[in-house]
Amino acid sequence: MTTTTGRDTIPFFPPDLFHDDRETLLRLLYEIGTAPEQKFILGAHTARFEEALREQLGATDVVACSSGTSALHLVLAGLGIGPGDEVVVPAFGCAPLAAAVLHLGAVPVFADIDPRTLTLGPADAERRLTARTRAVMPAHMFSVMADMPAFAALAAAHGLRLVEDSAVAQGAVLAGRPAGMWGDAGVYSFVQVKSFGMPGEGGAVVTRNPELARRARMLRNHGQDGRRRFVHHEIGLNSRFDEIQAAFQLHRLPGLPARLERRARIAAHYTERLTGLPGITPPPADPDGRCHYVYTLLAEDRDALRDHLARHGVATHVYYPKALPDQAAFAPVAAAHQPGAAWPHARRAADLQLSLPVHHRLDDAQVEHIAETVRGHALRHRPTPPSPPVRPERSA
Ligand SMILES: Cc1ncc(COP(=O)(O)O)c(C=O)c1O
């Protein structure tokens, strides 16, 4: 697409994401599609993929499943969360954070976020605990991991389960510990646009808890234990993993660090160019616990900046235009269980956040064009500084 400035649009997510691996994808499709065993789900490729992730993370187990959303469901169900329970979740973030809790008959209790990291605030989360709280579920957001040391301490102090929504943070490490490995379990999402996305839907539960892994494995396949079919120990669901995708992800796994490194370099360049601009707050620059799924800044005139970027050929995303308790889907539960509650930082984030492309297929010229376009807008709209007061001339 060409813009008013005559430039081609820089897409938010690249259409050629799998360009380098297309031949492999076609080969795997043919090989698995024509193999004598005709095994398309939960076979040897899935087992190898799970094992590769498990080894990389130092996890006890990894359970590949049909999506990140489904992985959250498997974890919460595996922990026995259900009616009468409360789970503290961030008031700003993706819908599955609240929906996964509600689907199990439990209540999501919304806590406000930290205004800088946009992730769940540990102090506000603690304030929302009640006698019914069973778990706390922070989520890593955009490019920043939540304050997991604080949440691990909070969960230990109050005897709570800690579920880490690390769907966007595969490959991030905080204080030497990988995203996903901080609590009872973490989850990953492999949907196309994620940092380790694939051409389809998929996710994983990662855990150090063998009993939770055993239950998640059963639940992902209708409560069967993998030894005997059509014998159901629990009420499960269909959250199985695809063999062609497993083989493809195994092929792509060794290239993940280089792709993440390219994203990190682009993000560092943005932060360098965008720090100190009037009306713009880049994400915190600390490199620990970063994942660079997308690069999200806060802009005082977000919609005008977004229009300006679009006119200059830069596609952007506004991820969550409303705080979760303000969404029609979740407002009733928030009103019923948290009457009069306020989430000022979540609402401010919903109004101001804007995400820039940060994917590994951007070239240096595109990265600089994006940074320069944000700078141009911010500097043109810089509030004029008040003129210095004119000193009255002193008479001699
Ligand atoms: C933080 C977070 N959690 C969970 C999910 C759900 O993952 P999936 O789309 O694979 O269901 C997403 C997806 O966007 C996400 O961003």
The ligand as a Gaussian input file, in Angstrom:
#p B3LYP/6-31G(d) Opt

LIG

0 1
 C       -0.577000     -11.726000      27.455000
 C       -1.338000     -12.724000      26.629000
 N       -1.860000     -13.801000      27.230000
 C       -2.521000     -14.751000      26.530000
 C       -2.699000     -14.634000      25.183000
 C       -3.471000     -15.679000      24.450000
 O       -2.686000     -16.372000      23.511000
 P       -3.375000     -17.032000      22.233000
 O       -3.676000     -15.936000      21.262000
 O       -2.351000     -17.989000      21.716000
 O       -4.596000     -17.710000      22.688000
 C       -2.189000     -13.525000      24.516000
 C       -2.380000     -13.394000      23.057000
 O       -2.423000     -12.372000      22.479000
 C       -1.488000     -12.534000      25.261000
 O       -0.997000     -11.439000      24.661000

